[in-house]
Amino acid sequence: MKLTFEEKKLLYTYGCADLELTRKRLYEVAGLTVDPDLNRLVFNFVRKLEDESLHLERWYDQMYYFVRAEMECYAGMQKLAQDIENNEDWGPEMFKEGEDDEHTDAV
């Protein structure tokens, strides 16, 4: 089962290790959502989770923890990128070639 990034965000935000509770939560989220595009996304994702041919009841909990770990890693990398962008000392001039040596690390 392939998940889009938006579906992974939904699962990370509203999901839990229990498949039935996740479906129930997502139906409630869809009922509260006023944006038609987001509503369609949530309903389509719930229908994907209800697909009997995937046998999700066997491996959903493993998928949930994998997606959770992936999204936490993504959030950490996003925070690191923001820290690097906000750091005034960091930039292309940080790595300058000197006359004596090939590469000088100015850190």
C-alpha positions as CSV (number, residue, x, y, z in Angstrom):
1,M,0.0,0.0,0.0
2,K,1.5,3.3,-1.1
3,L,0.7,6.4,0.9
4,T,1.0,10.0,-0.3
5,F,2.7,12.5,1.9
6,E,-0.7,14.0,2.7
7,E,-2.1,10.6,3.8
8,K,1.0,10.1,6.0
9,K,0.4,13.5,7.6
10,L,-3.2,12.5,8.3
11,L,-2.1,9.1,9.8
12,Y,0.5,10.8,11.9
13,T,-1.9,13.4,13.2
14,Y,-5.1,11.5,13.7
15,G,-4.1,7.8,13.6
16,C,-3.4,5.3,16.3
17,A,-2.2,1.7,16.3
18,D,-5.7,0.4,16.3
19,L,-7.1,0.3,12.7
20,E,-10.8,0.6,13.7
21,L,-10.2,3.6,16.0
22,T,-8.1,5.3,13.2
23,R,-11.0,4.8,10.7
24,K,-13.5,6.2,13.3
25,R,-11.3,9.2,14.0
26,L,-10.8,9.9,10.3
27,Y,-14.6,9.8,9.7
28,E,-15.1,12.3,12.5
29,V,-12.4,14.5,11.0
30,A,-14.0,14.3,7.6
31,G,-17.4,15.3,9.2
32,L,-15.8,18.3,10.8
33,T,-13.8,19.5,7.8
34,V,-15.3,22.3,5.7
35,D,-12.7,22.4,3.0
36,P,-14.1,20.1,0.2
37,D,-10.6,19.1,-1.1
38,L,-9.4,18.1,2.3
39,N,-12.7,16.3,3.0
40,R,-12.3,14.3,-0.3
41,L,-8.7,13.5,0.7
42,V,-9.8,12.2,4.1
43,F,-12.7,10.1,2.8
44,N,-10.5,8.6,0.0
45,F,-7.9,7.7,2.6
46,V,-10.5,6.1,4.9
47,R,-11.8,4.1,1.9
48,K,-8.2,3.0,1.2
49,L,-7.9,1.8,4.9
50,E,-11.2,-0.1,4.5
51,D,-10.1,-2.0,1.4
52,E,-10.6,-5.7,2.3
53,S,-8.1,-6.9,-0.3
54,L,-5.2,-5.3,1.5
55,H,-5.7,-7.4,4.7
56,L,-4.7,-4.3,6.7
57,E,-5.8,-5.9,10.0
58,R,-2.7,-8.1,9.8
59,W,0.0,-5.4,9.4
60,Y,-1.6,-2.0,10.0
61,D,0.1,-1.5,13.4
62,Q,3.5,-2.1,11.9
63,M,2.7,0.4,9.1
64,Y,1.5,2.9,11.6
65,Y,4.7,2.8,13.6
66,F,6.8,3.0,10.5
67,V,4.9,6.0,9.2
68,R,5.1,7.6,12.6
69,A,8.9,7.2,12.8
70,E,9.2,8.5,9.2
71,M,7.2,11.6,10.0
72,E,9.1,12.3,13.2
73,C,12.3,12.0,11.3
74,Y,11.0,14.4,8.6
75,A,9.9,16.9,11.3
76,G,13.4,16.7,12.8
77,M,15.1,17.3,9.5
78,Q,12.7,20.3,8.8
79,K,13.7,21.8,12.2
80,L,17.4,21.3,11.4
81,A,16.9,23.0,8.0
82,Q,15.2,26.0,9.8
83,D,18.0,26.2,12.3
84,I,20.6,26.2,9.5
85,E,18.7,28.9,7.6
86,N,18.4,31.1,10.7
87,N,22.1,30.7,11.6
88,E,23.8,33.9,10.5
89,D,27.3,32.3,10.6
90,W,26.3,29.6,8.1
91,G,26.6,30.2,4.4
92,P,28.5,29.5,1.2
93,E,31.5,31.5,2.4
94,M,31.8,29.0,5.3
95,F,33.8,26.7,3.0
96,K,36.6,28.7,1.3
97,E,39.6,27.4,-0.5
98,G,42.8,28.9,0.8
99,E,46.0,29.4,-1.0
100,D,48.0,26.9,1.0
101,D,45.5,24.1,1.4
102,E,42.8,22.8,-0.8
103,H,39.8,23.2,1.5
104,T,39.5,25.2,4.7
105,D,36.7,24.6,7.1
106,A,35.9,27.9,8.7
107,V,33.6,26.4,11.3
